Amino acid sequence: MNAAWIIARHEFVSRVRTKGFIIATVLAPLGILLLVALPIVLSQLEVSAPHRIAIWDESGRNLAAKLIAADTAVFVQAQEPPSKLRAKVLAEELTGYLLIPRNALERDSVVLFTRGGGGLGLHEAITSAVRDVFRRERLLLHGADTALISVIEHRTKIERVKVTAERTERDQTALLTGIGYLLSFVVYTLLFVYGGIVMRSVLEEKTNRIVEILASSARPFDIMLGKITGVGAVGLFQLVLWMVLTAGVFALVGTALISMSGAATHMEALTYYRTQNNDIATVLLQPPSISLGQIAAFVFFFLAGYVFFSTLFAGIAAAADTEQDIQTLQAPVSIFIVLPILTVPLIMNAPDSTLAVVLSLVPMFSPILMVMRLFATEVPWWQVAASVVLMVIATFGAIWLAGRIYRIGILRYGQRPSFRQILRWIVSG
């Protein structure tokens, strides 16, 4: 075990000191800052594009005035007939013109003439305004009272409240589900990244015959264990740094948001952004509560998943002689990382379904799917415990399996073994 520790320490120190590690560690929180801050800044600096849609109304019900009142920034009253409006559109004096025919309400149809383009925002604004005005006019035509129409058009707000044994609190299921999706994707990415580092490191030492020198003073199993432990420590260290730096970034963004709002207190700024329907700013000022249990589970499943897949990748690299060999041999292992991420949308929609429960208990899927479920819903304790136990058993099984392949394959050269030969190595070990 002393040899494994020395190898692990070498792997950790040599990789943490690289420029790639430092750059990746710093850029990730900065990328999150850019991703979060840019929409907020743009929303504060947003200026409506100078679109002008002239309305030619032939309906006889003064629909043009009602549309203009609905959106004065876009609609204007047409002063010339459509033949002249067309010339203005071509001359770019107008973005377009809206023709409301005589039987528009009966046909529920209008015609929009533009040069094309304008963006989805413009077309959505026009569509929304026309639909709202036409719906109201049809109700009036059928004798509906204006007070009744106002009641019908009123939008109901649903406030979600979570009930716990101790108290009631704001329900943040949708937001936590999004966080769960993000973290499951992080696990998926890191499994490939650090598993790939282990695999290529083993192959490089084998092809350069460095492993022969190491094998003279350490058992092959200790070499494999040291390499996996060292690279895993790098991954965990980077993950912790990302968490700390991201928390610092969010704190700075929160302070900046309060300053941008002109509010004197945190609550005043929160109220300001809520009235603007700025969901991102609201979330940053009042983030969801994440328990220590959820954080601990995320770290455990990342580490367990890393050890499980990295040992298998190390065994694959030990059996391979070239990069092409790896591409062929790693497919059966890689598929078990890809499959769970493909099912994440199903888990997000129904985290308590039988399918979600069963898949999240499968050790190869647990590192991704159980993380998703722990944030999307209240997972019963027995399911978490069962998943942990099965994951631990599977991890020790993977270490045993990869160790037997590694012991024989790491000093074998010249020919890529078949899957049947690898099976013999496992049996004969």
Buried (B, 14 or more C-beta within 10 A) or exposed (E): EEBBBBBBBEBBEEBBEEEEBEEBBEEBBEEBBEEBBEBBEEBBEEEEEEBBBBBBBEBEBEBBBBBBEBBEEBBBEBEEEBEEBBEBBEEEEBBBBBBBBEEBBEEEEBEBBBEEEBEEEBEEBBEEBBEBBBBBBEBBEEEEEEEEBEEEEEEEEEEEEEEEEEEEEEBBBEBBBBBBBEBBBBBBEBBBBBBBBBBBBBBEBBBEEEBEEBBEEBBBBBBBBBBBBBBBBBBBBBBEBBBEBBEEBBEEBBEBBBEBBEBEEBEEBBBBBBEEEBEBBBBBBBBBEBEEEBEEBBBBBBBBBBBBBBBBBBBBBBBBBEEEBBEEBBEEBBEBBEBBBEBBEBBBEEBEEEEBBEBBBBBBBBBBBBBBBBBBBEBEEEBBEBBBEBBBEBBEEBBEBBBBBBBBBBBBEEEBBEEEBBEEBBEEE
